[in-house]
Amino acid sequence: ALGWAAWKTYLGRPEADKCRCNALYLVGSALRSNGQTEEALPVFEANLALRRRLWSHEENSILVAQTALAVCLGDLGRHDEALVLRREIYARRVATRGVSDQATIMAGGFVVGSLVNLELYEEATTLARDQLPAAQQVLGHNHAITQRLSHDLARSLFGNPGRTRDDRRL
């Protein structure tokens, strides 16, 4: 309801108005939160296209919009498409913030999760093992992102039937 209220409030503003664009993002988020993921997808796609067209110089804004779209695609089971976006997001985060930044670690964790969902266990294991020390150092062992990376590392190790017992060491 709040997402729609924000959209109705800012709909009459010019297309390039930031509040209008943010309201569009809120509509997508509200739809997704209410389980209307199919309906949220075109809203997130429009939001990303708008941000790319009008605010191409605001990289963080574009990365946030890409993340929302990737999460929505993942929710819909479109893991291949989500992985493409997540790889792009992670690469940009590494390039702009470095490997020890919380946003970069989170983006890397999303890539690991997508790789596991697609049963690309070798690549998931490699990336998770690269990410986990940074997550532990920067965020701590008990942080939700660190724990999610550990969980996905375990899923990648034990989901791969070709792994030996020695390969499955954490």
Steps between C-alpha positions, in 0.01 A plus 500: 500500500782740584675424171186583303442810711853621425450428130169689488657792686791536257343379174422853384860615534740509204650167398846615610382574856694285750201462731294359214774251415536398865123454521518263204762297686273495807209366293719214377621426851145505637377265229787260563449514877133413450588194295411663169841435353380466138340843525811647663733388220394757233503772766861418592594480132346843436673643807840374382444628145398840634805526725732397217347755266477797736768439763764290327769681699353382833649154508384406849140581409526277195660218700219516758241482220686207339510321836123537542447363151740209560325408826163509325629279216640256756166491681338407170747214448675679215839430653699524175384857441549590866856364488591720202387812688660388827837442332483849349409655836781315677757604238398865531509485881850350494615766253353794692517394865754217521460146631478591869192721479171377648305569179760308299492206741120494485507514118752213495275303733210547259717364218594196711133436582406519130782265404384246759140531379623423149711210635823664381672366808865536400469870426281556807758330722787706359320833539365415847848404619630832366219700659476334840828629653412859402150460643635359826758777533278792400161388633586240762416132527146557631385746234208378286696549175796300635270222616321494164835468321599213732166331435535539123858371515375191680221460242754526217732246659240243595276552198774391264490120478843490335679641803716282720506522878821707483338738250216564742710668764367838602 
